[in-house]
Amino acid sequence: MVKKKENLLALGMLCLIMALLFDMFGNPNVIIDMVILLFVSIALFSNAGYLVMATSEKKKK
């Protein structure tokens, strides 16, 4: 069974892949750059959440 922290890590990786695809295949304009920044920021926050959950789980044991 997949735990919540693994879902956060998978969301971060998916957002980074989407940002990379938009960067490679999108025309350079402001809207696409904002979408790329949105995906990167979602990836940063989800990976930070994963790190917080993983370290708090280690401290409980």
C-alpha positions as CSV (number, residue, x, y, z in Angstrom):
1,M,0.0,0.0,0.0
2,V,1.3,3.4,-1.0
3,K,1.7,5.9,1.9
4,K,0.9,9.6,1.7
5,K,4.6,10.6,1.8
6,E,5.3,8.5,-1.4
7,N,2.3,10.2,-3.1
8,L,4.0,13.6,-2.4
9,L,7.2,12.4,-3.8
10,A,5.5,11.1,-6.9
11,L,3.6,14.4,-7.3
12,G,6.9,16.3,-7.2
13,M,8.5,14.1,-9.8
14,L,5.4,14.3,-12.1
15,C,5.4,18.1,-11.8
16,L,9.1,18.3,-12.7
17,I,8.5,16.2,-15.7
18,M,5.6,18.3,-16.8
19,A,7.7,21.5,-16.4
20,L,10.5,20.0,-18.5
21,L,8.1,19.0,-21.2
22,F,6.5,22.4,-21.3
23,D,9.9,24.0,-21.4
24,M,11.1,21.7,-24.3
25,F,8.0,21.9,-26.5
26,G,6.3,25.2,-25.6
27,N,6.8,28.4,-27.4
28,P,8.6,31.0,-25.2
29,N,6.1,33.4,-23.8
30,V,5.0,34.7,-20.4
31,I,2.1,32.4,-19.8
32,I,4.1,29.2,-20.5
33,D,6.8,30.5,-18.2
34,M,4.3,31.0,-15.5
35,V,2.9,27.5,-15.9
36,I,6.5,26.1,-15.7
37,L,7.1,28.1,-12.5
38,L,3.8,26.8,-11.1
39,F,4.8,23.2,-11.7
40,V,8.3,23.7,-10.3
41,S,6.8,25.4,-7.2
42,I,4.4,22.5,-6.7
43,A,7.3,20.1,-7.0
44,L,9.3,22.0,-4.4
45,F,6.5,22.2,-1.9
46,S,5.6,18.5,-2.3
47,N,9.2,17.4,-2.0
48,A,9.6,19.6,1.1
49,G,6.5,18.0,2.6
50,Y,7.9,14.5,1.9
51,L,11.1,15.4,3.7
52,V,9.2,16.7,6.7
53,M,7.1,13.6,6.9
54,A,10.0,11.3,6.5
55,T,12.1,12.9,9.2
56,S,9.2,13.2,11.6
57,E,8.4,9.5,11.1
58,K,12.1,8.6,11.8
59,K,12.0,10.6,15.0
60,K,8.9,8.7,16.2
61,K,10.6,5.4,16.0
